[in-house]
Amino acid sequence: MAEAPDLENTAGGRVGFIGIGNMGWPMAANLVRCGFQVSVYDTDPRRSARFVDEIGGQAAASLAEMGHSCNTVVTMLPTGGIVRHVMLEAEEGGLAAHLAPGALLIDMSSSDPLGTRDLGETLKARGLAMVDAPVSGGVPRACEGTLTIMIGAGEASLAARARPVLEAMGRDVMETGPLGSGHAMKALNNYVAAAGFAAAAEALIAGRAFGLDPAVMIDIMNVSTGRNFSTENTIRSQVLTQDFASGFALALLAKDVGIACDLAKGIGLDLPLVEATSRMWFEARDALGGTKDHTEAIRAWETAARKEP
């Protein structure tokens, strides 16, 4: 195996991007557009090849190839467990076995914060650095390069190294604290959003059963204290129209709320609302299927509400 060069900082190096999915594709594309040398890797090599044909950059044939050519690697994968597998357990010892000393992992996935801390310690023992930088904003803002990005780094120097890469993909890039804090913030933010949607959905179910017009209800909420992100945005455009096409899958939101719930338990807190909210979203996922849009969860909750005891 050829020895990789010793790359001590981000500036001037090639950026690897692992996970060219619905979010990863436009995020990696923005890196290319901003002038970064980008190497992409996906479990579907045809997708990587298509990215190079349409956007530019290079396609890495293997994790080893990416490790030898990149001193910064971004992961945008479904779970933290998959990130850990890619880094430590995949073929030929995982990506970590092929990265040069001082290389930086930027995990932008929605990962478990406690797992992120553990992975960071393991990588540090191997001479590698890690920051977590999950995102909020969905596919539209990923395409625009205006994502909100939460950096958990602990060391100011690591956040500074990651910032040029992150600012090519996001508009609001904010530091949240030590490693894992970005993932914690992402999960807690999505829990609050999910709870707001669930509360508004239950209000609509009850109001409609009583005879209220759902559109009038949303109009009143939006000029009253019940206003939240969902009443102002997704409920009117997706639920009342029954389009159910916000672009954020039900399984993904259920997973994020589950991470928030597990985080609370993992640090010894009893938070009944996050547990109830997590249970609601997983029940909706199981009833409808995880690929459904998250806004369609109201259908599962309405069916459950009308069941005879």
Buried (B, 14 or more C-beta within 10 A) or exposed (E): EEEBEEBEBBEEBBBBBBBBBBBBBBBBBBBBBBEBBBBBBBEEEEBBEBBBEEBBBBBBEBBBBBBBBBBBBBBBBBBBBBBBBBBBEBEEBBBBBBBBBBBBBBBBBBBBBBBBBBBBEBBEEEEBBBBBBBBBBBBEBBBBBBBBBBBBBBEEEBBBBBBBBBBBBBEEBEBBBBBBBBBBBBBBBBBBBBBBBBBBBBBBBEBEEEEBEBEEBBEBBBEEEBBBEBBEEBBBEBBBEEEBEBBBBBBBBBBBBBBBBBBBEEEEEEBEEBBEBBBBBBBBBEBBEBEBBBBBBBBBBBEEEEEEE
